[in-house]
Amino acid sequence: MVSRSYSNLLDLASGQSLGFGRERRRFSRVATVSGALSELDDDNSNSVGSDAPSSLSQERMIIVGNQLPIRSHKRDNGEWYFSWDEDSLLYQLKDGIAQDVEVIYVGSLKQEIDVSEQDDIAQTLLDTFKCVPAFIPPDLFSKFYHGFCKQQLWPLFHYMLPLSPDLGGRFDRSLWQAYLSVNKIFADKVMEVISPDDDFVWVHDYHLMVLPTFLRKRFNSVKLGFFLHSPFPSSEIYRTLPVRDDLLRALLNSDLIGFHTFDYARHFLSCCSRMLGLSYQSKRGYIGLEYYGRTVSIKILPVGIHIGQLQYVLDLPETVSRIAELRDQFRGQTVMLGVDDMDIFKGISLKLLAMEQLLLQHPEIRGKVVLVQIANPARGRGRDVQEVQSETFTAMRRINESFGGQGYNPVVLIDSPLQFYERIAFYVIAECCLVTAVRDGMNLIPYEYIICRQGNEKLNETLGLDQSGPRKSMLVLSEFIGCSPSLSGAIRVNPWNIDAVAEAMDSALMVSEAEKQLRHEKHYKYVSTHDVAYWARSFIQDLERACRDHERRRCWGIGFGLGFRVIALDPSFKKLSVEHIVSAYKRTKSRAILLDYDGAMGSSGSNSISAIPTAETVGLLNSLCRDPKNVVFLVSVKERDILSEWFSSCDRLGLAAEHGYFLRQNREGDWETCISVPDFDWKQTAEPVMRLYMETTDGSTIEIKESSIVWNYQCADPDFGFCQAKELLDHLESVLANEPVSVKSGQHIVEVKPQGVNKGLVAERLLETMRQRGMLPDFVLCIGDDRSDEDMFGVIMSAREGPALSPVAEVFPCTVGQKPSKAKYYLEDTNEILRMLQGLASASEQATRNSLPPSPANTSATTE
């Protein structure tokens, strides 16, 4: 099966029209044979971008999750039938999507479907529910879900390191291959239905973290969002994952990445900084990462609940009946409620220990307070789940034996599955809800509790409450769950501190009625206005904003396997053709050549140990300088003494040192300064400040030059160095406010230099020098590699409109690497630059040979 855009291309090739719309068509299944995928590259991976024409005009949203929001049922005769799973978040978020937007779901089914039935069921789900099922072979699914997802990613994202085989799973390459294989199957299913120019794709959760790479690889400009519903660990935890870079790069192939809390987003950004060297920027309230010319936006917004569903269940007769039963069962007692999955991260045993401590410290509440703990079945499996169950039941029995009595058990543990309405009933009668998870991505239990405590008219009648009276509720929440920051009226606790949790439980019991009402009103106002529809709507709006520039960007993919990424650049930005520039070079007679040495001509940049020019580089420069039509200048951040030594054999080469502060026209000329600086007394102020930060920032250094001072933190801790750089920048700007200097931060540096010094001055001086010599340049080549070179590009580009250049001048501003720049051309690396310069030098040498008079031998041969 091919995607619609592929079908369009095939129709074009066969001469058929593009007339298909949204008619129902039978989709053939994608092969789902398990096996190791080493590179996961296919022949067409880079061949098709998003340039294929689309015949679809209606906007569509493709929502991809591990499981479809579908319930599967089997009749007695063996036939399958299906219904919506209204408890599924993927189904509920449709409320935040506009009515005129078609929603298509891609995911797996909870039940295993026989291979012979898969085609018919796939068509039924597509026709009836607009769902595209991904059928995963059972053995592959087990390795994917119970293996890599639940044994490796889930524990690690919840801060459990695999220090032993019992604590999470040690990294298993075969499980990683299974994870890749399943993500590839999901990608194939998306490709069956996507119209890449029109559709938005929204991928959910850690099960599908590499899916963005597979989709971006096939459709370079796909509109793609990803939301992580689990925590994202700190860099110290995440960096232990052997495939850490692969997952980060895969996520960065999204246009928008969503997190529940700022902590999770901050950890992700820190990992990108420490492991990939990427920095983020915050502008007008939006956080973005620049990644190969693309801006990857970061969204921070906790998910909400579906309030309509809760209110519907609250009105059911069985709910009202169950509430009445529970009210009678716990009459005269205060109910504290916990609702958690039976897994190691939910902190059930810690909650029970706190309850035991509370009963021990406050014997007067015995018989009056009950902790009802609803333990939902665990989603994972393994020995750790069994240990949690054993510990929980042991604690419950101990507490009930120690503090229970006739008709009173202080802990009521419900470990059998409950209907949703039964859980709602417990919410309604509970005076306080306790969540003591040691780590949880979001946890919507407190939100549900708040809405249920608000009640409705029917419940008020059942409970005998005043219809117009205020409502009340109390929350005791762990600091380590995603909903904690948004519920500021809750009592927040460290679940590991048993005494503190017990004290918080006691405080919740002792709070005045008026305060309970105020806390409830505050929480209800937030939860009722930030429901799942609000969350979905906000995410989609930000996704549309993040994809707004797709149409005007020129995109293409580079890299192999999971290292694939997309370059997004201005349409006018293109690779410099050697043939084109050599042809222009030969046609012109007055040439200005401006070359940045550090990073562009040097082997590895200005901080490289091997920055000394090679004999080949020096030879090329000499060849270019010998051509009388050329004026060549080399610009560097290096000091003038170093440049004089390195290029001592270049007679006619112009040099600019320290960003152009010092200039020399040729080897015989004297060094001049580009601007007049009366004194450098400011160094006496700046240097001690920089030394202070150098001493307190391990790995940082100071470089004192004649015209500037540079603090470099490239070898320091990235996060600490970045923070120190911001502090140093503020500190220097404060103490040097009245000095004629500029304080700037760059890539791992903070620099103080005289005002007005930049590489653009060198470009201006070069053009002025040629004008004084009567040479009006008709050819300009300017090469640089970093932000400091953008000043040169700006001067060169603006000079095209003035008298400094010939009206027919051919201008070639060229940067190194594919990245946003004022330059109009790029070359990939230093090697390509040297090859291009070799082409120019060869053209000069050929022109010199052609201009020489013929030798006597050649003359006599011609005469004969």
C-alpha positions in Angstrom: 0.0 0.0 0.0 1.3 3.4 -0.9 0.3 6.8 0.5 -2.0 9.2 -1.3 0.9 11.4 -2.4 2.6 8.3 -3.9 -0.6 7.4 -5.7 -0.6 10.9 -7.2 2.9 10.4 -8.5 2.0 7.0 -9.9 -1.1 8.5 -11.6 1.1 11.2 -13.2 3.6 8.6 -14.4 0.8 6.6 -16.0 -1.0 9.6 -17.5 -4.1 9.2 -15.2 -5.8 12.2 -13.6 -5.6 13.1 -10.0 -9.3 12.6 -9.5 -9.6 10.5 -6.4 -11.0 12.2 -3.4 -12.1 10.5 -0.2 -13.8 7.4 -1.6 -13.5 4.3 0.6 -10.8 2.0 -0.6 -9.5 -1.3 0.7 -6.1 -0.8 2.2 -3.7 -3.8 1.9 -1.9 -4.7 5.0 1.7 -3.7 5.6 3.9 -6.6 6.2 4.6 -7.0 9.9 7.2 -9.7 10.0 9.4 -9.3 13.0 13.1 -9.1 12.6 16.1 -7.0 13.3 16.3 -3.7 11.4 19.8 -2.6 11.4 19.6 0.7 9.5 15.9 1.0 8.8 16.7 2.7 5.6 14.7 1.9 2.4 15.4 2.8 -1.1 12.8 5.5 -1.3 13.5 7.0 2.1 14.9 10.3 0.7 13.2 10.3 -2.7 9.9 11.7 -1.8 9.4 14.9 0.0 6.2 16.8 0.6 6.2 18.3 -2.9 3.6 15.9 -4.1 0.4 17.6 -5.1 -2.6 17.0 -2.9 -6.2 16.5 -4.2 -7.6 16.8 -0.6 -8.8 20.1 0.6 -10.5 19.2 4.0 -8.2 19.6 6.9 -7.3 16.4 8.7 -5.6 15.4 11.9 -4.0 12.0 12.2 -3.7 10.9 15.8 -1.1 8.2 16.5 -1.0 6.3 19.8 0.2 2.9 21.0 -3.5 1.7 21.2 -6.6 2.8 19.3 -9.4 4.3 21.3 -11.4 1.2 20.5 -12.9 -1.7 22.5 -13.0 -5.1 20.9 -15.7 -7.6 21.6 -16.3 -11.1 20.3 -19.7 -12.6 19.9 -20.5 -16.3 20.7 -20.3 -17.1 17.0 -16.7 -15.8 16.9 -17.4 -12.5 15.1 -15.7 -9.4 16.2 -17.5 -6.1 16.8 -16.2 -2.8 18.1 -17.1 0.3 20.0 -15.4 3.5 21.1 -13.4 3.5 24.3 -14.8 6.6 25.8 -12.2 6.4 28.7 -9.3 6.8 26.2 -7.6 10.2 26.2 -7.1 9.9 22.4 -10.9 9.7 22.0 -11.6 12.5 24.5 -9.3 15.0 22.9 -11.5 15.1 19.8 -13.6 17.7 21.8 -10.7 20.1 21.2 -10.7 19.6 17.5 -12.9 21.7 15.2 -15.9 19.9 13.8 -14.9 20.4 10.2 -11.5 18.6 10.8 -11.5 14.9 10.0 -9.8 12.8 12.6 -8.1 9.5 11.7 -6.6 7.3 14.4 -3.6 5.0 13.9 -2.7 2.5 16.6 -2.9 -1.2 17.7 -5.7 -3.2 19.2 -5.6 -4.6 22.7 -6.8 -8.0 21.5 -4.8 -10.3 19.2 -6.5 -10.7 15.8 -6.0 -13.8 13.6 -4.0 -13.0 10.4 -6.9 -14.3 8.3 -9.3 -11.7 9.8 -7.0 -8.7 9.8 -7.9 -7.3 6.3 -11.6 -7.4 6.9 -11.3 -5.9 10.4 -8.9 -3.2 9.1 -11.5 -2.2 6.5 -14.3 -2.3 9.1 -12.4 0.0 11.5 -11.5 2.4 8.7 -15.1 2.6 7.3 -16.9 2.8 10.7 -14.5 4.5 13.0 -11.8 6.1 10.7 -9.2 4.0 12.6 -6.2 2.4 11.0 -5.0 -0.6 13.0 -1.4 -1.6 13.2 -1.3 -5.4 13.7 1.8 -6.4 15.6 2.9 -10.0 15.8 2.6 -11.2 19.4 6.2 -12.0 19.9 7.3 -8.7 18.5 4.7 -6.8 20.6 5.9 -8.5 23.7 9.5 -7.5 23.1 8.3 -4.0 22.2 5.8 -3.3 24.9 6.7 -5.5 27.9 10.4 -5.5 26.9 11.8 -2.2 25.8 8.9 0.1 26.8 8.1 -1.3 30.2 11.5 -2.8 31.3 13.8 -0.1 30.0 12.1 3.2 29.0 9.4 3.3 31.7 11.7 2.6 34.7 14.4 5.0 33.4 11.9 7.8 32.8 10.7 7.3 36.4 14.3 7.6 37.7 15.1 3.9 38.2 18.5 3.0 37.0 19.3 -0.6 36.0 21.9 -1.1 38.7 21.1 -4.7 38.8 18.9 -7.0 36.7 16.1 -6.7 39.3 16.0 -2.9 39.1 14.6 -2.2 35.7 16.0 -4.1 32.7 19.6 -4.0 31.5 19.8 -2.6 28.0 19.0 -5.4 25.5 19.8 -4.7 21.8 17.2 -7.1 20.6 14.5 -5.2 22.5 15.7 -2.0 21.0 15.4 -3.5 17.5 11.9 -4.6 18.3 11.1 -1.1 19.4 12.4 0.2 16.1 10.5 -2.4 14.1 7.1 -1.6 15.7 7.7 2.2 15.2 8.4 1.4 11.5 5.1 -0.5 11.3 3.3 2.5 12.7 5.0 4.7 10.2 3.9 2.5 7.3 0.3 2.7 8.6 0.5 6.5 8.7 1.9 6.6 5.2 -1.2 4.6 4.0 -3.5 7.5 4.8 -1.5 10.7 5.0 -1.7 13.6 2.6 1.6 15.2 3.7 0.9 18.7 2.4 -2.4 19.0 4.2 -2.6 16.7 7.2 -1.3 17.3 10.7 0.1 14.3 12.6 0.0 14.1 16.4 2.1 11.3 18.0 1.5 10.3 21.6 3.9 9.0 24.3 7.1 7.2 24.8 6.1 4.1 22.9 6.6 5.9 19.6 9.5 8.2 20.2 11.4 7.3 17.0 8.2 7.5 14.8 9.0 11.2 13.9 12.2 10.2 12.2 10.5 7.6 10.0 7.8 10.1 9.0 10.1 13.0 8.5 12.4 10.8 6.4 9.6 10.0 4.0 7.9 13.5 4.0 10.4 16.2 4.8 7.8 18.9 5.4 5.3 16.8 7.3 3.4 18.8 10.0 4.2 16.8 13.1 3.6 17.1 16.8 4.6 14.9 19.7 3.4 14.8 23.3 5.1 12.9 26.0 2.7 11.7 28.7 5.4 10.4 31.1 8.1 12.3 33.0 11.3 13.1 31.2 14.3 12.4 33.5 17.2 14.7 34.4 20.2 14.5 32.2 22.2 12.6 34.8 19.6 9.7 34.5 18.9 9.9 30.8 22.5 9.9 29.8 22.8 6.3 31.0 20.6 5.1 28.1 22.8 3.7 25.4 20.5 5.0 22.6 20.1 8.4 24.2 21.2 10.4 21.1 19.0 8.4 18.8 15.9 9.2 20.8 16.7 12.9 21.2 17.3 13.3 17.5 14.1 11.4 16.7 12.1 13.7 18.9 13.7 16.7 17.3 12.3 15.6 13.9 8.9 16.9 15.3 7.8 20.4 14.8 6.3 20.7 18.3 7.2 18.6 21.5 4.8 18.8 24.4 5.4 18.1 28.1 3.2 18.2 31.1 5.4 20.4 33.3 8.3 22.8 33.0 10.5 20.4 34.9 10.1 17.7 32.2 10.7 20.2 29.4 13.8 21.6 31.3 15.3 18.2 31.6 14.7 17.5 27.8 16.4 20.9 26.9 19.3 20.1 29.2 19.8 16.7 27.5 19.8 18.4 24.1 22.4 20.9 25.4 24.7 18.4 27.0 24.5 15.6 24.5 23.8 17.4 21.2 25.2 20.8 21.9 21.9 22.6 21.2 20.8 25.7 23.0 17.2 27.0 23.3 15.7 30.4 23.1 12.6 31.9 24.7 10.9 34.6 22.6 7.5 36.1 23.4 6.5 33.3 25.6 7.5 30.5 23.3 10.5 28.2 23.7 12.3 26.9 20.6 15.3 24.9 19.7 17.2 25.7 16.5 17.9 22.4 14.8 19.5 22.5 11.3 17.5 25.6 10.3 14.2 24.3 11.7 12.8 25.7 14.9 11.5 22.9 17.1 8.9 24.4 19.5 8.4 23.3 23.1 5.0 23.2 24.6 4.3 23.0 28.4 0.7 22.3 29.3 -0.7 19.6 31.6 -3.5 17.5 30.1 -7.0 17.8 31.5 -10.0 15.5 32.0 -13.2 15.1 30.1 -15.7 16.8 32.4 -18.7 15.9 30.4 -18.0 12.2 30.8 -17.7 12.6 34.5 -20.9 14.6 34.8 -22.7 12.0 32.7 -21.6 9.2 35.0 -22.5 11.2 38.1 -26.1 11.4 36.8 -26.4 7.6 36.3 -28.9 5.9 38.7 -26.3 3.2 39.6 -23.9 5.9 40.6 -26.4 7.6 42.9 -27.4 4.2 44.4 -23.7 3.3 45.0 -23.1 6.7 46.7 -26.0 6.1 49.0 -24.6 2.6 49.9 -21.1 4.0 50.6 -22.6 6.8 52.7 -24.4 4.3 54.9 -21.3 2.0 55.0 -19.0 4.8 56.3 -21.5 6.7 58.3 -19.9 8.6 61.2 -16.4 8.1 59.6 -14.1 10.4 57.6 -13.0 8.7 54.4 -9.6 9.5 52.9 -9.2 8.0 49.4 -6.3 6.7 47.4 -6.7 5.5 43.8 -3.5 4.1 42.2 -2.2 1.5 39.9 -0.5 -1.4 41.6 3.1 -0.6 40.5 6.3 0.4 42.2 6.1 4.2 41.4 2.6 4.9 42.9 3.8 4.9 46.5 0.9 2.8 47.9 3.1 1.3 50.6 4.4 4.7 51.6 0.8 5.9 52.0 0.0 3.0 54.2 3.0 3.6 56.4 1.9 7.2 56.7 -1.5 6.1 57.7 0.0 3.8 60.3 2.1 6.7 61.7 -1.0 8.9 61.8 -3.0 6.3 63.9 0.0 5.8 66.1 0.5 9.5 66.9 -3.2 10.3 67.1 -5.1 7.5 68.9 -8.2 9.8 69.2 -9.0 9.3 65.5 -9.1 5.6 65.6 -12.5 4.4 64.6 -13.2 7.8 63.0 -10.9 7.9 60.0 -10.7 5.3 57.2 -8.3 5.1 54.3 -9.9 3.5 51.3 -7.2 2.4 48.8 -8.3 1.4 45.4 -5.5 -0.5 43.7 -6.0 -0.8 40.0 -4.4 -3.8 38.2 -0.8 -3.1 37.2 -0.2 -2.3 33.5 3.2 -4.0 33.6 4.2 -7.4 34.8 7.2 -8.9 36.6 8.6 -9.6 40.0 8.5 -5.9 41.1 4.7 -5.9 40.7 4.4 -9.0 42.9 6.6 -7.4 45.5 4.5 -4.3 45.6 1.3 -6.4 46.0 2.9 -8.5 48.8 4.2 -5.4 50.6 0.8 -3.6 50.3 -1.2 -6.5 51.7 1.2 -7.1 54.5 1.0 -3.4 55.6 -2.8 -3.5 55.4 -3.1 -6.6 57.6 -0.6 -5.2 60.1 -2.4 -1.8 60.4 -5.9 -3.4 60.6 -4.7 -5.9 63.3 -2.9 -3.2 65.3 -5.6 -0.4 65.1 -8.8 -2.1 64.0 -11.7 -3.2 66.2 -15.2 -4.4 66.1 -16.7 -3.4 62.7 -13.7 -1.0 62.0 -10.8 -1.5 59.7 -8.7 1.6 59.3 -7.5 0.5 55.8 -9.9 -0.8 53.2 -8.0 -2.2 50.3 -9.9 -2.8 47.0 -7.8 -4.7 44.5 -10.5 -6.0 42.3 -11.4 -4.1 39.1 -14.1 -1.4 39.7 -16.6 0.0 37.3 -16.1 3.6 36.6 -19.3 4.7 38.4 -18.1 2.9 41.5 -14.9 4.8 41.5 -16.9 8.0 41.0 -19.0 7.1 44.1 -15.8 6.9 46.2 -14.7 10.3 45.0 -18.0 11.8 46.1 -17.9 10.5 49.7 -14.2 11.1 50.3 -13.3 14.1 52.4 -9.6 14.0 51.2 -7.8 12.5 48.3 -4.2 11.2 48.7 -1.7 10.8 45.9 1.8 9.8 47.1 3.4 8.6 43.9 7.2 8.7 44.0 7.1 9.6 40.3 4.2 10.1 37.8 3.9 11.8 34.5 0.6 13.5 35.2 -2.0 11.6 37.3 -5.5 12.8 36.7 -7.1 11.3 39.8 -7.0 14.7 41.7 -8.8 16.4 38.8 -11.5 13.7 38.7 -11.9 14.0 42.5 -12.4 17.8 42.3 -15.1 17.6 39.7 -16.9 14.8 41.6 -16.8 16.7 44.8 -18.5 19.6 43.0 -21.5 17.3 42.6 -24.9 18.1 41.0 -28.5 18.5 42.0 -29.3 14.8 42.1 -26.3 14.0 44.3 -27.1 16.9 46.6 -30.6 15.4 47.2 -29.1 12.0 47.8 -26.5 13.4 50.3 -28.9 15.9 51.8 -26.8 18.9 50.9 -28.0 22.5 50.3 -28.2 23.0 46.5 -26.8 26.5 46.8 -24.2 25.7 49.5 -20.5 25.8 48.9 -18.6 22.6 48.1 -15.4 21.5 49.8 -12.5 19.1 49.2 -8.9 18.5 50.3 -5.9 17.2 48.4 -2.6 15.8 49.7 -0.3 15.4 46.7 3.2 14.2 46.1 5.7 16.8 44.8 6.7 14.4 42.1 3.6 14.1 40.0 2.8 16.3 37.0 -0.5 17.7 38.2 1.0 19.0 41.5 2.1 22.5 40.1 -1.3 23.2 38.7 -3.1 22.5 42.0 -1.6 25.1 44.2 -4.2 24.7 47.0 -3.2 21.2 47.7 -0.9 20.1 50.6 2.3 19.1 48.9 4.5 16.4 50.4 7.6 14.4 49.8 6.2 10.9 49.8 9.5 9.5 51.1 9.1 11.5 54.3 6.6 9.3 56.2 6.3 11.7 59.1 5.6 14.6 56.8 2.9 12.7 54.9 1.3 11.7 58.2 1.4 15.3 59.3 -0.2 16.4 56.1 -3.0 13.9 56.5 -3.6 15.2 60.0 -3.6 18.8 58.6 -6.1 17.8 56.0 -8.4 16.4 58.7 -8.1 19.5 60.9 -8.5 22.2 58.2 -11.5 24.4 58.8 -14.6 24.1 56.6 -14.2 27.6 55.2 -10.6 26.8 54.1 -11.7 23.6 52.5 -14.3 25.5 50.5 -11.7 28.1 49.4 -9.3 25.4 48.3 -12.0 23.6 46.4 -13.2 26.7 44.6 -9.7 27.5 43.5 -9.1 24.0 42.2 -12.5 23.6 40.6 -12.0 26.9 38.7 -8.7 25.6 37.2 -9.8 22.1 36.5 -13.2 23.1 34.9 -11.5 25.6 32.5 -8.4 23.4 31.7 -10.2 20.3 30.5 -9.0 17.8 27.8 -10.6 19.9 25.1 -8.7 23.0 26.2 -5.4 21.0 26.2 -6.0 19.6 22.8 -7.1 22.9 21.3 -4.0 24.7 22.7 -1.6 22.0 21.4 -3.1 22.1 17.9 -3.0 25.9 17.8 0.7 25.8 18.7 1.3 23.0 16.2 -0.3 25.2 13.4 1.9 28.1 14.5 5.1 25.9 14.5 4.3 24.7 11.0 3.4 28.1 9.5 6.7 28.5 7.7 6.7 25.1 6.1 5.5 26.3 2.7 8.1 29.0 2.3 11.0 26.8 3.5 13.1 24.6 1.2 13.7 21.3 2.9 15.8 18.3 2.2 17.0 15.4 4.3 20.5 14.3 5.2 21.9 11.5 7.3 21.3 7.8 7.6 19.2 5.6 9.9 18.2 7.4 13.1 20.8 10.1 12.4 18.5 11.4 9.7 17.4 15.1 10.0 15.9 17.7 7.7 17.6 20.9 6.7 15.2 23.9 6.3 16.5 27.0 4.6 15.4 30.0 2.7 14.6 29.1 -1.0 17.3 31.5 -2.2 20.0 29.8 -0.2 21.9 27.3 -2.3 25.1 25.4 -2.6 28.0 27.2 -4.3 28.8 25.6 -7.6 32.5 25.4 -8.2 31.9 25.6 -12.0 29.8 28.6 -11.6 32.2 30.6 -9.5 35.2 29.6 -11.6 33.4 30.8 -14.7 32.6 34.1 -13.1 36.2 34.4 -11.8 37.6 34.0 -15.3 35.3 36.6 -16.8 36.1 39.3 -14.2 39.1 41.7 -13.9 38.9 43.2 -10.5 38.4 40.7 -7.6 38.0 41.1 -3.9 38.5 37.9 -1.9 37.7 38.0 1.9 38.3 34.7 3.8 37.7 33.9 7.4 40.4 31.7 8.7 39.0 30.2 11.9 36.6 27.4 11.0 36.4 28.2 7.3 40.1 27.9 6.3 41.5 26.3 9.5 41.1 22.6 10.0 38.7 22.6 13.0 38.0 26.1 14.1 39.6 28.7 16.2 39.9 26.5 19.3 41.5 23.6 17.6 44.9 22.5 18.5 45.6 21.9 14.8 44.7 25.4 13.7 48.1 26.0 12.1 47.7 26.3 8.3 48.9 23.5 6.2 51.3 23.9 3.3 48.5 23.4 0.9 46.5 26.3 2.4 49.5 28.6 2.3 50.2 27.6 -1.3 46.6 28.3 -2.4 46.7 31.7 -0.8 50.0 32.6 -2.5 48.6 31.5 -5.9 45.6 33.7 -5.4 47.7 36.7 -4.2 50.0 36.4 -7.2 47.2 37.2 -9.6 47.4 41.0 -10.1 43.6 41.1 -10.5 43.1 39.9 -6.9 43.1 41.6 -3.5 43.0 38.9 -0.9 42.3 39.4 2.8 42.4 36.8 5.6 40.4 37.5 8.8 40.9 35.8 12.1 40.2 36.1 15.8 43.9 35.2 16.4 46.5 37.7 17.6 48.6 39.6 15.0 51.9 38.0 16.1 50.5 34.5 15.5 49.1 35.4 12.1 52.4 37.1 11.1 54.3 33.9 11.9 51.9 31.6 10.2 51.7 33.5 7.0 55.2 34.9 6.8 55.7 33.4 3.3 52.6 35.2 1.9 54.0 38.5 0.5 50.8 40.1 -0.8 48.3 38.6 1.6 46.3 41.1 3.7 45.7 40.1 7.3 43.1 41.2 9.8 43.7 40.1 13.4 41.4 40.1 16.5 38.1 40.4 14.6 39.6 43.1 12.4 40.9 45.5 15.1 44.4 45.1 13.5 44.9 45.3 9.8 47.9 44.8 7.5 47.8 45.3 3.7 50.7 43.0 2.9 53.8 41.5 4.5 55.8 44.7 4.0 53.1 46.9 5.4 52.7 48.0 9.0 49.8 46.9 11.3 47.1 49.5 11.6 44.1 49.7 13.9 40.6 49.9 12.3 39.4 52.3 14.9 41.0 54.7 17.4 41.0 53.5 21.0 42.4 56.0 23.4 43.3 53.5 26.1 42.6 50.0 27.4 42.2 50.9 31.1 38.9 49.0 31.1 40.9 45.8 31.0 41.9 46.5 34.6 38.2 46.3 35.5 37.2 43.4 33.3 40.1 41.0 33.9 39.6 40.6 37.7 35.8 39.9 37.1 36.6 37.3 34.5 39.2 35.7 36.6 36.7 35.4 39.4 34.3 33.5 37.1 37.2 31.4 35.8 38.1 30.3 39.3 34.5 29.4 40.2 33.8 27.6 36.9 35.9 24.5 36.5 37.1 24.0 32.9 36.8 27.7 31.8 39.7 29.8 30.6 40.6 33.4 29.9 42.4 34.6 26.8 43.9 38.1 27.1 44.5 39.8 23.7 45.8 43.2 22.8 42.3 44.5 22.0 40.0 42.2 23.9 39.5 39.7 26.7 37.7 36.4 26.2 36.2 34.1 28.8 35.8 30.6 27.3 33.7 27.9 28.9 33.7 25.3 26.1 35.3 22.7 28.4 33.1 23.5 31.4 29.8 21.9 32.4 27.4 23.1 29.7 24.5 24.1 32.0 26.7 25.6 34.7 28.9 27.4 32.1 25.8 28.8 30.4 24.4 30.1 33.7 27.8 31.6 34.7 28.0 33.2 31.2 24.7 35.0 31.8 25.8 36.1 35.2 29.2 37.2 33.8 27.6 39.1 31.0 25.3 41.0 33.4 28.3 41.6 35.8 30.5 43.0 33.0 27.8 45.2 31.5 27.2 46.7 35.0 30.9 47.4 35.8 31.8 48.5 32.3 28.6 50.6 31.7 30.6 53.9 31.2 33.4 52.4 29.2 33.7 52.5 25.3 33.5 48.7 25.0 30.9 46.1 24.0 30.3 43.0 26.0 29.0 40.1 23.9 28.3 36.4 24.4 29.0 33.9 21.7 29.4 30.2 21.2 30.8 29.2 24.7 32.4 32.6 25.1 31.9 36.0 26.7 34.0 38.7 25.1 34.8 42.3 25.9 36.2 44.4 23.0 36.2 48.0 21.9 32.9 49.3 20.6 32.6 49.1 16.8 35.1 46.3 16.3 33.7 43.6 14.0 34.6 41.8 10.8 32.4 44.0 8.8 35.0 46.7 9.2 37.5 44.5 7.3 35.1 44.2 4.4 34.6 48.0 4.3 38.4 48.5 4.4 38.9 46.1 1.6 36.4 47.7 -0.7 37.8 51.2 0.2 41.4 50.1 -0.5 40.4 48.8 -3.9 38.6 52.0 -4.7 41.7 54.0 -3.8 43.7 51.9 -6.2 41.2 52.6 -8.9 39.9 49.0 -8.9 36.1 48.8 -8.9 35.4 45.2 -7.9 33.4 43.2 -10.3 33.9 39.9 -8.4 33.5 39.6 -4.6 34.0 36.3 -2.7 33.4 36.3 1.1 33.6 33.1 3.1 32.9 32.7 6.8 31.5 30.1 9.2 30.0 31.7 12.3 27.9 34.5 13.7 30.8 36.9 13.8 31.1 36.6 10.0 27.6 37.7 9.4 28.8 41.3 9.7 31.0 40.7 6.6 28.1 39.2 4.7 25.9 42.2 5.6 28.5 44.7 4.3 29.1 42.8 1.1 25.4 42.4 0.3 24.6 46.0 1.1 27.5 47.2 -1.1 25.8 45.8 -4.2 23.4 48.8 -4.1 26.2 51.4 -3.7 29.1 52.8 -5.6 31.7 50.5 -4.0 31.1 47.7 -6.5 30.8 47.6 -10.3 27.1 47.6 -11.5 27.7 44.2 -13.0 29.6 42.8 -10.0 29.1 39.1 -9.2 28.9 38.7 -5.4 29.4 35.3 -3.6 28.8 35.5 0.2 29.3 31.9 1.3 29.0 30.3 4.7 30.2 26.9 5.9 27.5 24.3 6.5 23.8 24.4 5.8 22.4 26.9 8.3 20.4 30.2 8.4 22.7 33.0 7.3 22.8 36.3 5.5 25.0 34.5 3.0 23.3 33.3 -0.2 25.6 30.3 -0.7 27.1 27.6 1.3 29.7 24.9 1.1 29.6 21.8 3.3 33.0 21.9 5.0 36.6 23.1 4.9 37.6 20.5 2.3 35.0 21.9 -0.2 36.3 25.4 0.4 39.8 24.3 -0.3 38.7 22.5 -3.5 36.9 25.7 -4.6 39.9 27.9 -3.9 42.0 25.4 -5.8 39.8 25.9 -8.8 40.2 29.6 -8.6 44.0 29.3 -8.2 44.2 27.0 -11.2 42.2 29.5 -13.3 44.7 32.3 -12.3 47.7 30.1 -13.2 46.1 29.2 -16.5 45.5 32.9 -17.3 49.1 33.7 -16.4 50.4 31.0 -18.7 48.2 32.2 -21.6 49.4 35.8 -21.1 53.1 34.9 -21.5 54.7 35.5 -24.9 55.5 32.3 -26.8 58.9 30.8 -26.2 61.5 30.8 -29.1 61.2 27.1 -29.5 57.5 27.4 -30.0 57.9 30.4 -32.3 60.3 28.5 -34.6 58.0 25.5 -34.6 55.2 27.7 -35.6 57.2 29.3 -38.4 58.2 26.0 -39.8 
